[in-house]
């Protein structure tokens, strides 16, 4: 068990200007590389003979937002294979009498992105202007931004990480981690206690995250929390920005709207294999933080981007 002093220490995040390089991963993720004009990237879903140029918006009267000239690049922390697990992840073991143990990590949101300090004001403005039933009348402290990491796309397989941003005071990211497959039940139980009565905010969560959590809770006979409402940002993003960006993938929105990109971020497709390798290594040596730290950072940035996107919804009436 890690002591409370270690649990409250903050990870160091390095924020640097983005490099001018690009990669095939940029294109696979449908994010415009730095050395390519925004009209030079076309995706299969958006090609068509009626377009004036490859990748042009369907509505010729509309134009995509410009790619930031120098987006902020948040660097994922990397560690050596022999790095100490507790020193890297800076969490604490939690025990539930019924469900057992899990690993709990909690840091201020600014530990992952220093600019997040001002986002609460943006969220307050967005909520005042909100007309969606899930958000109308909600307070900032009622919101809980949620994202999960899983061992696959089917909820037949376990999830191993639930990240949640709460705003009841200093914006704080709580991460519930299963260090092995047995700890999934404890992760679910701890999260359900946090989620009860909250306005849940997800990105594609109505189709993926929330049904996944619900199904895994049923598998472990963990009582499923009843939120007061659920707002899916993916649908909101499509309604609001679909004609202004190449696509509505989260990292595309992060680049175009938040002016932020990531360096050394772990691709989502690699996360299940990383976790499987971690479980084997941790069970035999107590190590493997170098495998999980990028996954945790990825999850945290996904959640912060969600919060920033909701905050941007109120920008037009500043």
Buried (B, 14 or more C-beta within 10 A) or exposed (E): EBEEEBBEBEBEBEEEEBEEEBEEEBBEBBBBBBEEEBBEBBEEEBEEEEBEEEBBBEEEEEEBBEBBEEBBBBBBBEBEEEBEBBEBBBBBBBEBEEBBBBBBBBBBBBBBBEBBEEBBEBBBBBBEEBEEEBBEEBEBEBBBBBBBBBBEEEBEBBBBBBBBBBBEEEBBBBBBBBBBBEBBBBBBBBBBEBBBEBBBBBBBBBEBBBEBBBBBBEBBEBEBBEBEBBBBBBBBBEEBBBBBBBBBBBBBBBBBBBBBBBEEBBEBEEBBEBBBEBBEBBEEEEBBBBBBBBBBBBBBBBBBBBBBBBBBBBEEEE
